[in-house]
């Protein structure tokens, strides 16, 4: 009986580990820069300064190089930002940075964003904002030099197929346990 319970725990753990998030590849993303003198990127008062356009996320491929100053490269689950131009000092508004909207209605949504690395002094996780279909990066008050940048991991909501597989696996394991108990 103990062996069955141990096997059940191991199988459930493996199912949870294998639950995969949807890839960003193929979804359309619209980029822009903007600021808000009174609040954050999702608060009243936000104003878009430049629209970078909309493009599908491909890998390899850099999605945006606005004005040749910055590089925004999305891949399956990350965003790499690199400043290409000379030194820039961002105004110290409550929000001054970049926003990316995932425009597909089928986009599963952002569940978490993690800062992997930063070579920009002062850029930390508190400068990352996200909602289900929007990611914002705040550079307000920072000085960014040539070649400096950040790398983010973007986790999306797990695919429905993965959740279905997880659920059916759990039901099957419970059925097997009941059968073996008789």
C-alpha positions in Angstrom: 0.0 0.0 0.0 2.9 2.4 0.8 4.5 1.7 -2.6 1.2 2.7 -4.3 1.0 5.9 -2.4 4.6 6.7 -3.1 4.1 6.0 -6.9 1.0 8.2 -6.8 2.9 11.1 -5.4 5.8 10.7 -7.9 3.4 10.5 -10.8 1.5 13.6 -9.7 4.8 15.5 -9.2 5.9 14.5 -12.8 2.6 15.7 -14.2 2.9 19.1 -12.5 6.5 19.5 -13.7 5.5 18.8 -17.3 2.6 21.3 -17.3 3.9 23.7 -20.0 3.2 27.3 -20.6 2.3 28.5 -24.0 5.1 29.9 -26.2 5.2 33.5 -27.2 6.2 32.5 -30.8 3.7 33.4 -33.5 1.7 35.9 -31.4 1.6 39.5 -32.5 3.0 42.2 -30.2 2.6 46.0 -30.5 5.4 48.1 -28.9 5.4 51.7 -27.8 7.2 54.1 -25.6 5.4 56.4 -23.2 5.2 58.1 -19.9 3.0 59.0 -17.0 3.7 62.1 -14.9 1.2 61.0 -12.2 1.2 57.2 -12.0 2.2 53.9 -13.5 1.8 52.5 -17.0 -1.8 51.3 -16.4 -3.0 54.4 -14.5 -4.9 57.4 -15.9 -2.5 60.0 -17.3 -0.4 57.5 -19.3 0.5 58.9 -22.7 2.1 57.0 -25.6 5.0 58.9 -27.2 5.9 56.6 -30.1 4.2 53.6 -31.5 6.7 51.0 -32.8 4.1 49.1 -34.8 2.9 45.5 -34.5 4.9 42.5 -35.5 4.7 38.7 -35.0 7.2 37.2 -32.6 9.6 35.0 -34.4 12.8 33.2 -33.4 15.4 34.1 -34.4 14.4 37.7 -35.1 14.5 41.0 -33.4 11.0 42.4 -33.2 11.7 46.1 -32.7 14.6 48.5 -33.2 12.9 51.8 -32.8 14.9 54.7 -34.3 18.0 52.4 -34.3 18.4 53.2 -30.5 17.1 50.1 -28.8 16.7 46.4 -29.6 13.7 44.4 -28.2 14.1 40.7 -29.0 11.4 38.3 -28.0 11.8 34.6 -28.3 9.8 31.6 -27.0 9.7 32.8 -23.4 12.0 35.8 -23.0 12.5 39.4 -23.9 16.1 40.8 -24.3 16.4 44.6 -24.4 19.7 46.2 -25.4 20.3 49.9 -25.7 22.2 50.5 -29.0 22.7 54.3 -29.1 24.8 56.7 -27.0 24.1 57.4 -23.3 20.4 58.4 -22.6 19.0 59.8 -19.3 15.3 59.0 -18.9 13.1 61.7 -17.2 12.2 60.8 -13.7 8.4 60.5 -14.1 6.6 57.9 -12.1 6.6 55.9 -15.3 8.8 56.5 -18.4 9.5 53.5 -20.5 8.2 50.9 -23.0 5.0 49.0 -23.2 4.2 45.8 -25.2 0.7 44.7 -25.9 0.0 41.1 -27.1 -2.8 41.9 -29.6 -4.1 38.4 -30.5 -7.4 37.5 -28.9 -6.1 33.9 -28.5 -3.1 35.0 -26.5 -3.3 33.0 -23.3 -2.1 35.8 -21.0 1.0 36.6 -18.9 1.1 34.8 -15.6 4.5 36.0 -14.4 7.6 38.0 -15.4 11.0 37.4 -13.9 14.1 39.7 -14.3 17.0 37.3 -15.3 19.7 39.9 -15.7 20.3 43.6 -15.9 23.4 45.7 -16.7 21.5 48.9 -16.1 22.2 50.4 -12.7 19.0 50.8 -10.8 16.8 48.5 -12.9 15.2 45.9 -10.7 12.0 43.8 -10.6 10.0 46.7 -9.2 10.3 48.4 -12.6 8.5 45.6 -14.4 4.7 45.8 -14.7 2.3 43.4 -16.4 -1.3 42.6 -16.9 -2.8 39.6 -18.8 -1.8 40.9 -22.2 0.5 43.8 -21.5 4.1 44.1 -20.3 5.7 47.4 -19.3 9.3 48.3 -18.5 10.0 51.5 -16.5 13.3 53.3 -17.1 12.2 56.6 -15.4 15.2 58.4 -13.8 17.7 55.9 -15.0 20.8 56.5 -17.2 21.3 53.8 -19.8 24.6 53.5 -21.8 25.5 51.8 -25.1 25.2 48.0 -24.8 23.4 48.0 -21.5 20.2 46.0 -21.2 18.0 43.5 -19.4 16.7 40.0 -20.0 13.3 38.9 -18.8 11.5 35.5 -18.6 7.9 35.8 -19.5 5.6 33.0 -18.3 2.2 32.6 -19.9 -0.9 30.9 -18.6 -0.6 27.1 -19.2 -2.1 25.7 -22.3 -5.6 24.1 -21.9 -4.3 20.9 -23.4 -1.6 20.6 -20.7 -4.3 21.2 -18.0 -6.5 18.5 -19.6 -3.6 16.1 -19.6 -2.9 16.9 -16.0 -6.5 16.4 -15.0 -6.9 13.1 -16.9 -3.7 11.8 -15.4 -4.9 12.6 -11.9 -8.2 10.9 -12.5 -6.4 7.8 -13.9 -4.1 7.6 -10.9 -7.0 7.8 -8.5 -8.8 5.1 -10.4 -5.7 2.9 -10.3 -5.3 3.4 -6.6 -9.0 2.4 -5.9 -8.7 -0.6 -8.1 -5.5 -1.8 -6.3 -7.1 -1.2 -2.9 -9.9 -3.7 -3.5 
